[in-house]
Amino acid sequence: MRSIAAGLEPETEPGIASAEGGLVFLDGPDGVAKTMTADAAARTGQSLIDAAVIAEGQKAQSDV
């Protein structure tokens, strides 16, 4: 399991995705930018959704 390194805070602002010329561009906070193929973007998106569901469950368990 990964832990948050000392002094690092999780990002609370979402990135913004756009498409142009058959590529997906992800612009995030603090100047983060990434260009991906459509396939890589779709798989990344699904991976993020899956991890978010797990994280929400972990948060709910820790709130008990």
Legacy VTK file of the C-alpha trace (Angstrom):
# vtk DataFile Version 3.0
C-alpha trace
ASCII
DATASET POLYDATA
POINTS 64 float
0.000 0.000 0.000
1.228 3.492 -0.770
1.280 6.242 1.812
1.232 10.005 1.458
4.762 11.337 1.818
5.367 13.909 4.529
4.454 17.384 3.350
2.450 16.229 0.328
-1.282 16.836 0.244
-3.725 15.064 -2.056
-5.088 17.134 -4.934
-8.687 18.263 -4.498
-9.155 19.902 -7.897
-9.943 17.667 -10.879
-8.028 17.667 -14.129
-9.759 18.703 -17.366
-9.601 16.419 -20.394
-10.052 17.456 -24.017
-9.625 15.745 -27.380
-8.017 17.001 -30.548
-6.533 15.261 -33.556
-7.288 11.803 -32.162
-5.395 12.429 -28.918
-6.578 13.151 -25.390
-5.042 16.023 -23.448
-5.250 16.139 -19.660
-4.598 19.475 -17.996
-4.369 19.344 -14.242
-3.682 21.705 -11.392
-0.201 23.133 -10.864
0.698 22.896 -14.545
0.359 19.132 -14.819
-0.226 18.153 -18.457
-0.326 14.806 -20.222
-1.107 13.686 -23.768
-2.452 10.160 -24.322
-3.859 7.985 -27.031
-7.599 7.371 -26.825
-6.968 3.826 -25.577
-4.530 4.926 -22.873
-6.920 7.664 -21.761
-9.858 5.244 -21.543
-7.840 2.730 -19.531
-6.478 5.471 -17.263
-9.978 6.828 -16.731
-11.336 3.412 -15.789
-8.409 2.795 -13.463
-9.070 6.135 -11.740
-12.771 5.310 -11.347
-11.969 1.865 -9.915
-9.458 3.324 -7.446
-11.875 6.087 -6.427
-14.544 3.513 -5.559
-12.041 1.620 -3.399
-10.820 4.835 -1.734
-14.393 5.885 -0.911
-14.940 2.506 0.738
-11.736 2.868 2.748
-12.767 6.365 3.820
-16.178 5.102 4.937
-14.520 2.339 6.987
-12.159 4.780 8.675
-15.086 7.080 9.569
-16.675 4.294 11.646
LINES 1 65
64 0 1 2 3 4 5 6 7 8 9 10 11 12 13 14 15 16 17 18 19 20 21 22 23 24 25 26 27 28 29 30 31 32 33 34 35 36 37 38 39 40 41 42 43 44 45 46 47 48 49 50 51 52 53 54 55 56 57 58 59 60 61 62 63
